[in-house]
Amino acid sequence: MHVNPYLMFDGRTEEALDFYKKTLGAEVIMLMRFKENPEPQYNPPGGDDKVMHCAFKIGNQVLMASDGDCSGKGEFKGISLTLTVDTAADADRYFAALSEGGQVQMPMSETFFAERFGIVADKFGVSWMVIGGGKA
């Protein structure tokens, strides 16, 4: 059994994929556009070139995403993705990259459980908890 996050970007999936490639080294492993759908009656109006479904990897984790109904009103509430890295320096670097155009919810700092920990909502509204340099 696997549980994979499925992110609905409502028209901004391609932009999000480019951002995650640049900031986190994401690798797209599959992408299908609505115009490739064998049942086009379910496509959103004007969404032929939008992403119907994709899968991408960050590290060894597969995430999935879609433009959904292409409304441009994507919301991510009640969930955070956790990015765990080996070093405090990596945590600081990824946190800074994810913060670009986003909103810091908890600045990076030392905690009782890690050298570095912070929470940021990226420019798409996806919340990330970044942890680095775990303590023994």
ABEGO torsion letter per residue (X at the ends): XBBBBBBBAGGAAAAAAAAAAAAAGBBBABBBBAAABABAAABBBGAAABBABBBBBBEABBBBBBAEAGAGABBBBGBBBBBBBABAAAAAAAAAAAABGBBBABBBBBBAABABBBBBBBAAGBBBBBBBGBBX
